Amino acid sequence: MARAKKTTTKSSPLDKEVLISADEAWNVITFAQELYRTQGVLNPLLINSVMQNITMNPAAATTDKINTALNDPKNSEQQLIGYSEFEELTSKRKCWNV
């Protein structure tokens, strides 16, 4: 006895409902390509590291260094910022060690 062959109709992906337009699909592809090309610009760890390098450059200060920087603050801005950051970081440590 020969078995009867089952005939099944395969549905084509084109027969399904369209969820997004071709322009929307192209926008997603373009976004993904740009994100891949920039290689981690949106990475929070990288951003945090860069921000620390920009903002956290403490410099140990002496009275002479501070007075010299204060005499010419326009050209000593980064040094003064470093001195204040150093003082901020060390003053917090002193508070916690009490």
N, C-alpha and C positions, 0 to 999 in steps of 0.2 A: 504494500500500500504506500503510495507516494504521499508525502506530506504536502499540504498546500502552503505555498509561500505567502508569508505575511507581507502585505504591502503597506509600508508606512510612508507617510509624506514628511519629509524633513522640512522644518520651517527655516526659512532663510533669516539671517539677522536683519535683512532689509524689510522683512514683513512686520517687524515689531514697531511699536510706537516710538516716534522720534522725541527724545527727551530734551535735547539742546540743538540749537541751530549750528550750521557749519561755521558761522562767524564766532559763536561762543566757543566752539571746540578749538578753533584756531587761536583764540585769545588764551585759552588754557595752555595750549602747547607753547605759545610764545612766552607766557609767564614762566613756565617750567624751564624753558631754554635759558632765559635771562637769569633765573635763580641759580641754575647749574653753572652758568658762565661766571657769575660773581663769586662762586665758591665760598659760601659761608658768611657773607656780609651780614646776614641777619642772625648769626650765631651769638647767643647771649654771652657765652664765655669769652668770645673774642672781643665783643663790645666792652665787657667789664674790664678785661685786660688793658685795652686801649685807654679807657677812662682812668684807670689807676695810673697808667704811665703819664697821662696828661695832668692829673690832679694831685697825685701823691708823690712828690719829689721833696721830701723833707731834707733840710740841711742843718747840721749842727751849727749853732751860732755862738759867737763870743761877743763881748761888749764892743770890741773894736770893729768887728765885722758889721754889727748892726749899725753902729754910728756911721761907718763909711757908707753903707747902703742908704741910710736915712739922709745923708748929705746930698745924695744924687738919686732920689727915688725914681725919676723918670727912666734912667738907664739901669736901675737895679731892681726893677719890678719882680723878675723871676727869683732873685735872691731873697727878697723880702717875703715873697709868697712861701718859699721853701723854709725860711726861718719860722714863719707863723705855723706852717704845717708841722714842723718838728716840735714846736711848743705845744700844739694841740695834741699830738700823739703822746708826748711824754707826760703831759699833765694828766691825761686820762689814766695812764699807767700808775702814776703816783696816787691817784684817787683810789684805784682798786687795791693797791698794796697797803693801804692804811688799815 
